[in-house]
């Protein structure tokens, strides 16, 4: 009953979190070209010259994987401990 109440409270709180819809008010149908008119030196395509966002590479998920694994192991340990404790208490109760 306590778990259901906590889950309901969490879902109720998340109901009021605003959504992040990425919409644009401007028109982006034509590509933007900010390159200078001179072409004496070789020109490399950069984010400043193309008007696009930078590709920053992959996202490092290692800390999240390690933390998630640690919490999963901790939770499994608590479950195993409580099951063992419940069985030993039931065995003591049957002996009396």
The first five atom37 places (N, CA, C, CB, O) and aatype in JSON, in Angstrom:
{
  "aatype": [20, 20, 20, 20, 20, 20, 20, 20, 20, 20, 20, 20, 20, 20, 20, 20, 20, 20, 20, 20, 20, 20, 20, 20, 20, 20, 20, 20, 20, 20, 20, 20, 20, 20, 20, 20, 20, 20, 20, 20, 20, 20, 20, 20, 20, 20, 20, 20, 20, 20, 20, 20, 20, 20, 20, 20, 20, 20, 20, 20, 20, 20, 20, 20, 20, 20, 20, 20, 20, 20, 20, 20, 20, 20, 20, 20, 20, 20, 20, 20, 20, 20, 20, 20, 20, 20, 20, 20, 20, 20, 20, 20, 20, 20, 20, 20],
  "atom_mask": [
    [1, 1, 1, 1, 1],
    [1, 1, 1, 1, 1],
    [1, 1, 1, 1, 1],
    [1, 1, 1, 1, 1],
    [1, 1, 1, 1, 1],
    [1, 1, 1, 1, 1],
    [1, 1, 1, 1, 1],
    [1, 1, 1, 1, 1],
    [1, 1, 1, 1, 1],
    [1, 1, 1, 1, 1],
    [1, 1, 1, 1, 1],
    [1, 1, 1, 1, 1],
    [1, 1, 1, 1, 1],
    [1, 1, 1, 1, 1],
    [1, 1, 1, 1, 1],
    [1, 1, 1, 1, 1],
    [1, 1, 1, 1, 1],
    [1, 1, 1, 1, 1],
    [1, 1, 1, 1, 1],
    [1, 1, 1, 1, 1],
    [1, 1, 1, 1, 1],
    [1, 1, 1, 1, 1],
    [1, 1, 1, 1, 1],
    [1, 1, 1, 1, 1],
    [1, 1, 1, 1, 1],
    [1, 1, 1, 1, 1],
    [1, 1, 1, 1, 1],
    [1, 1, 1, 1, 1],
    [1, 1, 1, 1, 1],
    [1, 1, 1, 1, 1],
    [1, 1, 1, 1, 1],
    [1, 1, 1, 1, 1],
    [1, 1, 1, 1, 1],
    [1, 1, 1, 1, 1],
    [1, 1, 1, 1, 1],
    [1, 1, 1, 1, 1],
    [1, 1, 1, 1, 1],
    [1, 1, 1, 1, 1],
    [1, 1, 1, 1, 1],
    [1, 1, 1, 1, 1],
    [1, 1, 1, 1, 1],
    [1, 1, 1, 1, 1],
    [1, 1, 1, 1, 1],
    [1, 1, 1, 1, 1],
    [1, 1, 1, 1, 1],
    [1, 1, 1, 1, 1],
    [1, 1, 1, 1, 1],
    [1, 1, 1, 1, 1],
    [1, 1, 1, 1, 1],
    [1, 1, 1, 1, 1],
    [1, 1, 1, 1, 1],
    [1, 1, 1, 1, 1],
    [1, 1, 1, 1, 1],
    [1, 1, 1, 1, 1],
    [1, 1, 1, 1, 1],
    [1, 1, 1, 1, 1],
    [1, 1, 1, 1, 1],
    [1, 1, 1, 1, 1],
    [1, 1, 1, 1, 1],
    [1, 1, 1, 1, 1],
    [1, 1, 1, 1, 1],
    [1, 1, 1, 1, 1],
    [1, 1, 1, 1, 1],
    [1, 1, 1, 1, 1],
    [1, 1, 1, 1, 1],
    [1, 1, 1, 1, 1],
    [1, 1, 1, 1, 1],
    [1, 1, 1, 1, 1],
    [1, 1, 1, 1, 1],
    [1, 1, 1, 1, 1],
    [1, 1, 1, 1, 1],
    [1, 1, 1, 1, 1],
    [1, 1, 1, 1, 1],
    [1, 1, 1, 1, 1],
    [1, 1, 1, 1, 1],
    [1, 1, 1, 1, 1],
    [1, 1, 1, 1, 1],
    [1, 1, 1, 1, 1],
    [1, 1, 1, 1, 1],
    [1, 1, 1, 1, 1],
    [1, 1, 1, 1, 1],
    [1, 1, 1, 1, 1],
    [1, 1, 1, 1, 1],
    [1, 1, 1, 1, 1],
    [1, 1, 1, 1, 1],
    [1, 1, 1, 1, 1],
    [1, 1, 1, 1, 1],
    [1, 1, 1, 1, 1],
    [1, 1, 1, 1, 1],
    [1, 1, 1, 1, 1],
    [1, 1, 1, 1, 1],
    [1, 1, 1, 1, 1],
    [1, 1, 1, 1, 1],
    [1, 1, 1, 1, 1],
    [1, 1, 1, 1, 1],
    [1, 1, 1, 1, 1]
  ],
  "atom_positions": [
    [[0.83, -1.19, 0.0], [0.0, 0.0, 0.0], [0.88, 1.27, 0.0], [-0.95, -0.01, 1.22], [0.57, 2.25, -0.67]],
    [[1.95, 1.21, 0.75], [2.86, 2.35, 0.81], [3.53, 2.58, -0.54], [3.91, 2.15, 1.9], [3.71, 3.72, -0.97]],
    [[3.91, 1.49, -1.22], [4.56, 1.62, -2.53], [3.6, 2.22, -3.55], [5.06, 0.25, -3.01], [3.99, 3.07, -4.35]],
    [[2.34, 1.78, -3.53], [1.36, 2.31, -4.46], [1.11, 3.79, -4.21], [0.04, 1.54, -4.36], [0.94, 4.57, -5.15]],
    [[1.09, 4.19, -2.94], [0.89, 5.6, -2.61], [2.07, 6.45, -3.09], [0.71, 5.76, -1.1], [1.89, 7.53, -3.64]],
    [[3.28, 5.93, -2.88], [4.47, 6.66, -3.32], [4.5, 6.78, -4.85], [5.74, 5.97, -2.82], [4.84, 7.83, -5.39]],
    [[4.15, 5.69, -5.54], [4.14, 5.73, -7.01], [3.09, 6.71, -7.52], [3.89, 4.33, -7.59], [3.33, 7.45, -8.47]],
    [[1.92, 6.71, -6.89], [0.87, 7.65, -7.29], [1.28, 9.09, -7.05], [-0.41, 7.36, -6.55], [1.0, 9.96, -7.88]],
    [[1.94, 9.34, -5.92], [2.4, 10.7, -5.63], [3.45, 11.15, -6.64], [2.97, 10.78, -4.21], [3.45, 12.3, -7.08]],
    [[4.36, 10.24, -7.01], [5.4, 10.58, -7.99], [4.79, 10.87, -9.36], [6.41, 9.43, -8.1], [5.17, 11.84, -10.01]],
    [[3.85, 10.04, -9.78], [3.2, 10.3, -11.07], [2.39, 11.59, -11.04], [2.3, 9.12, -11.46], [2.34, 12.32, -12.03]],
    [[1.76, 11.86, -9.92], [1.02, 13.11, -9.79], [1.93, 14.32, -9.86], [0.25, 13.14, -8.5], [1.57, 15.33, -10.46]],
    [[3.1, 14.23, -9.25], [4.06, 15.34, -9.3], [4.62, 15.51, -10.71], [5.2, 15.1, -8.3], [4.82, 16.64, -11.15]],
    [[4.86, 14.41, -11.41], [5.4, 14.5, -12.77], [4.38, 15.04, -13.76], [5.88, 13.13, -13.22], [4.76, 15.49, -14.84]],
    [[3.12, 15.0, -13.42], [2.08, 15.53, -14.3], [2.29, 17.03, -14.55], [0.69, 15.28, -13.69], [1.95, 17.54, -15.61]],
    [[2.85, 17.73, -13.54], [2.99, 19.17, -13.64], [4.34, 19.61, -14.22], [2.81, 19.78, -12.29], [4.59, 20.81, -14.32]],
    [[5.2, 18.68, -14.6], [6.48, 19.03, -15.2], [6.22, 19.43, -16.66], [7.51, 17.84, -15.12], [5.59, 18.67, -17.4]],
    [[6.68, 20.6, -17.08], [6.39, 21.03, -18.45], [7.13, 20.18, -19.47], [6.77, 22.51, -18.63], [8.23, 19.69, -19.21]],
    [[6.52, 20.01, -20.62], [7.17, 19.24, -21.68], [8.15, 20.14, -22.42], [6.12, 18.64, -22.65], [8.02, 21.37, -22.41]],
    [[9.12, 19.52, -23.07], [10.13, 20.27, -23.81], [9.96, 20.01, -25.29], [11.57, 19.88, -23.34], [10.73, 19.25, -25.89]],
    [[8.97, 20.62, -25.88], [8.75, 20.47, -27.31], [9.65, 21.46, -28.04], [7.26, 20.7, -27.67], [9.55, 22.67, -27.83]],
    [[10.51, 20.94, -28.9], [11.44, 21.8, -29.62], [10.8, 22.25, -30.92], [12.77, 21.06, -29.88], [10.9, 21.58, -31.95]],
    [[10.15, 23.38, -30.87], [9.55, 23.93, -32.08], [10.21, 25.26, -32.37], [8.0, 24.1, -31.92], [10.73, 25.93, -31.47]],
    [[10.19, 25.62, -33.6], [10.83, 26.85, -34.03], [9.8, 27.8, -34.61], [11.94, 26.56, -35.07], [8.86, 27.38, -35.29]],
    [[9.98, 29.07, -34.34], [9.06, 30.06, -34.9], [9.56, 30.59, -36.23], [8.88, 31.21, -33.93], [8.77, 31.13, -37.02]],
    [[10.85, 30.45, -36.51], [11.41, 30.96, -37.76], [11.42, 29.9, -38.85], [12.82, 31.47, -37.52], [11.13, 28.73, -38.61]],
    [[11.76, 30.34, -40.05], [11.83, 29.44, -41.19], [13.27, 28.99, -41.39], [11.28, 30.12, -42.47], [14.18, 29.83, -41.44]],
    [[13.49, 27.7, -41.48], [14.84, 27.15, -41.67], [14.91, 26.34, -42.95], [15.25, 26.29, -40.47], [15.62, 25.33, -43.01]],
    [[14.2, 26.76, -43.96], [14.15, 25.98, -45.19], [15.4, 26.17, -46.04], [12.93, 26.36, -45.99], [15.78, 25.25, -46.76]],
    [[16.04, 27.32, -45.98], [17.23, 27.55, -46.78], [18.46, 27.47, -45.88], [17.17, 28.91, -47.5], [18.44, 27.91, -44.73]],
    [[19.54, 26.91, -46.42], [20.78, 26.78, -45.66], [21.46, 28.13, -45.53], [21.73, 25.76, -46.32], [21.46, 28.93, -46.47]],
    [[22.04, 28.37, -44.38], [22.72, 29.63, -44.13], [24.19, 29.49, -44.5], [22.57, 30.06, -42.64], [24.82, 28.49, -44.16]],
    [[24.73, 30.46, -45.19], [26.12, 30.42, -45.62], [26.82, 31.68, -45.14], [26.23, 30.27, -47.16], [26.6, 32.76, -45.68]],
    [[27.68, 31.54, -44.11], [28.4, 32.67, -43.54], [29.85, 32.73, -44.0], [28.34, 32.61, -42.03], [30.66, 33.45, -43.41]],
    [[30.19, 31.99, -45.02], [31.59, 31.97, -45.46], [31.99, 33.31, -46.06], [31.82, 30.86, -46.47], [31.19, 33.96, -46.74]],
    [[33.25, 33.72, -45.82], [33.72, 34.96, -46.43], [33.84, 34.8, -47.95], [35.07, 35.38, -45.83], [33.96, 33.69, -48.47]],
    [[33.81, 35.93, -48.64], [33.86, 35.92, -50.1], [35.23, 35.53, -50.64], [33.47, 37.27, -50.64], [35.32, 35.01, -51.75]],
    [[36.29, 35.77, -49.87], [37.64, 35.45, -50.35], [37.91, 33.97, -50.17], [38.71, 36.3, -49.61], [37.49, 33.38, -49.17]],
    [[38.61, 33.39, -51.13], [38.94, 31.96, -51.03], [40.43, 31.74, -51.28], [38.11, 31.13, -52.03], [40.81, 30.77, -51.93]],
    [[41.29, 32.64, -50.76], [42.73, 32.51, -50.94], [43.28, 31.34, -50.13], [43.43, 33.81, -50.55], [44.12, 30.59, -50.62]],
    [[42.82, 31.18, -48.92], [43.28, 30.08, -48.07], [42.27, 28.94, -48.13], [43.49, 30.57, -46.6], [41.08, 29.18, -48.35]],
    [[42.72, 27.7, -47.93], [41.76, 26.59, -47.91], [40.75, 26.77, -46.79], [42.49, 25.24, -47.76], [41.11, 27.12, -45.66]],
    [[39.52, 26.54, -47.1], [38.44, 26.76, -46.13], [37.94, 25.42, -45.62], [37.28, 27.58, -46.77], [37.55, 24.55, -46.41]],
    [[37.94, 25.26, -44.32], [37.42, 24.04, -43.71], [36.01, 24.3, -43.23], [38.32, 23.57, -42.53], [35.7, 25.38, -42.73]],
    [[35.16, 23.31, -43.4], [33.77, 23.45, -42.95], [33.75, 23.43, -41.42], [32.88, 22.31, -43.52], [34.14, 22.44, -40.8]],
    [[33.31, 24.5, -40.84], [33.16, 24.59, -39.38], [31.73, 24.94, -39.06], [34.12, 25.64, -38.78], [30.94, 25.27, -39.95]],
    [[31.4, 24.86, -37.8], [30.04, 25.19, -37.41], [29.74, 26.66, -37.62], [29.8, 24.81, -35.95], [28.59, 27.03, -37.88]],
    [[30.75, 27.52, -37.51], [30.52, 28.95, -37.71], [30.22, 29.25, -39.18], [31.74, 29.76, -37.25], [29.43, 30.14, -39.48]],
    [[30.83, 28.5, -40.08], [30.63, 28.78, -41.5], [29.38, 28.12, -42.05], [31.83, 28.33, -42.28], [28.83, 28.58, -43.05]],
    [[28.91, 27.05, -41.43], [27.73, 26.37, -41.96], [26.46, 26.77, -41.23], [27.9, 24.87, -41.87], [25.37, 26.56, -41.75]],
    [[26.57, 27.36, -40.03], [25.4, 27.75, -39.3], [24.71, 26.6, -38.58], [24.45, 28.41, -40.21], [23.58, 26.76, -38.1]],
    [[25.37, 25.46, -38.5], [24.79, 24.29, -37.83], [25.44, 24.1, -36.46], [24.95, 23.02, -38.69], [26.51, 24.64, -36.19]],
    [[24.78, 23.33, -35.61], [25.34, 23.04, -34.3], [26.52, 22.09, -34.41], [24.26, 22.44, -33.39], [26.63, 21.33, -35.37]],
    [[27.39, 22.14, -33.42], [28.58, 21.3, -33.44], [28.23, 19.88, -33.05], [29.64, 21.86, -32.49], [27.35, 19.64, -32.22]],
    [[28.91, 18.93, -33.66], [28.8, 17.53, -33.28], [29.88, 17.28, -32.24], [28.94, 16.56, -34.53], [31.07, 17.23, -32.57]],
    [[29.47, 17.13, -30.99], [30.44, 17.04, -29.9], [30.9, 15.62, -29.63], [29.86, 17.61, -28.64], [31.7, 15.41, -28.71]],
    [[30.45, 14.66, -30.37], [30.88, 13.29, -30.16], [29.95, 12.55, -29.24], [32.28, 13.27, -29.61], [28.85, 13.01, -28.92]],
    [[30.4, 11.37, -28.81], [29.57, 10.52, -27.97], [29.48, 11.02, -26.55], [30.1, 9.12, -27.98], [30.3, 11.83, -26.1]],
    [[28.49, 10.54, -25.86], [28.25, 10.91, -24.48], [28.85, 9.83, -23.59], [26.73, 11.08, -24.19], [28.62, 8.64, -23.82]],
    [[29.63, 10.21, -22.58], [30.28, 9.25, -21.7], [29.29, 8.75, -20.66], [31.52, 9.89, -21.02], [28.92, 9.48, -19.74]],
    [[28.86, 7.51, -20.81], [27.87, 6.92, -19.9], [28.5, 6.07, -18.82], [26.89, 6.1, -20.68], [27.77, 5.45, -18.04]],
    [[29.81, 6.0, -18.74], [30.48, 5.13, -17.78], [30.05, 5.39, -16.33], [31.98, 5.29, -17.89], [29.75, 4.42, -15.64]],
    [[30.0, 6.62, -15.83], [29.59, 6.81, -14.44], [28.16, 6.35, -14.18], [29.72, 8.26, -14.06], [27.85, 5.87, -13.09]],
    [[27.29, 6.5, -15.17], [25.91, 6.09, -14.99], [25.78, 4.57, -14.97], [25.04, 6.67, -16.09], [24.98, 4.02, -14.21]],
    [[26.56, 3.9, -15.8], [26.53, 2.44, -15.81], [27.08, 1.89, -14.5], [27.34, 1.89, -17.01], [26.51, 0.96, -13.93]],
    [[28.17, 2.46, -14.02], [28.76, 2.0, -12.75], [27.81, 2.28, -11.59], [30.12, 2.68, -12.5], [27.61, 1.41, -10.75]],
    [[27.24, 3.46, -11.54], [26.31, 3.8, -10.46], [25.05, 2.95, -10.51], [25.93, 5.25, -10.54], [24.57, 2.5, -9.47]],
    [[24.52, 2.72, -11.69], [23.33, 1.88, -11.83], [23.6, 0.45, -11.42], [22.83, 1.92, -13.25], [22.76, -0.18, -10.78]],
    [[24.76, -0.06, -11.8], [25.12, -1.42, -11.41], [25.29, -1.52, -9.9], [26.41, -1.86, -12.12], [24.88, -2.51, -9.3]],
    [[25.9, -0.52, -9.29], [26.09, -0.54, -7.83], [24.74, -0.5, -7.11], [26.96, 0.65, -7.39], [24.53, -1.26, -6.16]],
    [[23.84, 0.36, -7.54], [22.52, 0.42, -6.9], [21.71, -0.85, -7.15], [21.75, 1.63, -7.41], [20.97, -1.29, -6.28]],
    [[21.85, -1.44, -8.33], [21.16, -2.7, -8.61], [21.69, -3.81, -7.71], [21.33, -3.09, -10.08], [20.92, -4.61, -7.18]],
    [[23.01, -3.86, -7.53], [23.6, -4.85, -6.63], [23.18, -4.62, -5.19], [25.11, -4.82, -6.73], [22.9, -5.58, -4.47]],
    [[23.13, -3.38, -4.75], [22.7, -3.05, -3.4], [21.24, -3.46, -3.18], [22.87, -1.55, -3.13], [20.91, -4.02, -2.13]],
    [[20.39, -3.2, -4.14], [18.99, -3.59, -4.04], [18.83, -5.1, -4.0], [18.19, -3.02, -5.18], [18.03, -5.62, -3.22]],
    [[19.57, -5.81, -4.84], [19.51, -7.27, -4.84], [20.0, -7.83, -3.51], [20.33, -7.85, -6.0], [19.46, -8.82, -3.01]],
    [[21.03, -7.2, -2.94], [21.52, -7.63, -1.63], [20.49, -7.45, -0.54], [22.78, -6.87, -1.28], [20.34, -8.31, 0.32]],
    [[19.77, -6.33, -0.56], [18.71, -6.1, 0.42], [17.58, -7.12, 0.28], [18.15, -4.69, 0.28], [17.05, -7.6, 1.28]],
    [[17.22, -7.45, -0.96], [16.17, -8.44, -1.18], [16.62, -9.8, -0.68], [15.79, -8.51, -2.66], [15.86, -10.49, 0.0]],
    [[17.84, -10.2, -1.0], [18.35, -11.5, -0.54], [18.43, -11.55, 0.98], [19.74, -11.78, -1.15], [18.1, -12.58, 1.58]],
    [[18.86, -10.46, 1.61], [18.94, -10.42, 3.07], [17.56, -10.54, 3.71], [19.61, -9.12, 3.52], [17.39, -11.26, 4.69]],
    [[16.58, -9.83, 3.15], [15.24, -9.88, 3.74], [14.59, -11.25, 3.55], [14.35, -8.8, 3.13], [13.87, -11.72, 4.43]],
    [[14.84, -11.9, 2.41], [14.3, -13.25, 2.19], [14.94, -14.22, 3.17], [14.53, -13.71, 0.74], [14.24, -15.07, 3.74]],
    [[16.25, -14.13, 3.36], [16.94, -15.02, 4.29], [16.46, -14.79, 5.72], [18.46, -14.82, 4.2], [16.28, -15.74, 6.48]],
    [[16.25, -13.53, 6.07], [15.79, -13.21, 7.42], [14.37, -13.72, 7.64], [15.86, -11.7, 7.66], [14.04, -14.21, 8.72]],
    [[13.52, -13.59, 6.62], [12.14, -14.06, 6.74], [12.1, -15.58, 6.9], [11.31, -13.63, 5.52], [11.33, -16.1, 7.7]],
    [[12.93, -16.29, 6.13], [12.95, -17.75, 6.23], [13.48, -18.22, 7.58], [13.8, -18.35, 5.11], [12.98, -19.2, 8.13]],
    [[14.47, -17.53, 8.11], [15.02, -17.94, 9.41], [14.0, -17.64, 10.53], [16.38, -17.23, 9.68], [13.92, -18.38, 11.51]],
    [[13.25, -16.56, 10.4], [12.22, -16.24, 11.4], [11.08, -17.25, 11.32], [11.69, -14.81, 11.19], [10.52, -17.62, 12.35]],
    [[10.73, -17.69, 10.11], [9.67, -18.69, 9.96], [10.12, -20.04, 10.51], [9.28, -18.83, 8.47], [9.31, -20.78, 11.08]],
    [[11.39, -20.37, 10.36], [11.91, -21.63, 10.89], [11.93, -21.6, 12.41], [13.3, -21.91, 10.35], [11.66, -22.62, 13.04]],
    [[12.25, -20.46, 13.0], [12.24, -20.34, 14.46], [10.81, -20.42, 15.0], [12.89, -19.03, 14.89], [10.58, -20.99, 16.06]],
    [[9.85, -19.85, 14.26], [8.45, -19.87, 14.67], [7.86, -21.26, 14.61], [7.65, -18.93, 13.82], [6.99, -21.61, 15.41]],
    [[8.31, -22.07, 13.64], [7.79, -23.42, 13.51], [8.36, -24.35, 14.57], [8.09, -23.97, 12.12], [7.75, -25.36, 14.9]],
    [[9.53, -24.0, 15.1], [10.18, -24.86, 16.09], [9.48, -24.73, 17.44], [11.67, -24.5, 16.22], [9.6, -25.64, 18.26]],
    [[8.78, -23.65, 17.71], [8.14, -23.47, 19.03], [6.84, -24.13, 19.09], [7.98, -22.04, 19.37], [6.17, -24.08, 20.12]]
  ]
}
